[in-house]
Amino acid sequence: MISISETAAGKANAPIYQLNVVLLGSATPIWRRLHVPADAKLDWLHAVLQVAMGWTNSHLHQFKVGEDY
């Protein structure tokens, strides 16, 4: 789920998006809530996701937009 949050103080005027990252297929819910700038590049988002999930760049993942997954 993506929603627009407030712009971070001291940053450019790009809006901040709130991302809910959910790991599918686990017995217990595993998720993270991330706030990222709207002008973030996908490679930067990839690095943020690795840190947020505690991964070491060795887990398969994909980016999807919308409700189809």
Secondary structure, 3 states (H helix, E strand, C coil): CEEEECCCCCCCCCCEEEEEEEECCCCCCEEEEEEEECCCCHHHHHHHHHHHHCCCCCCCCCCCCCCCC
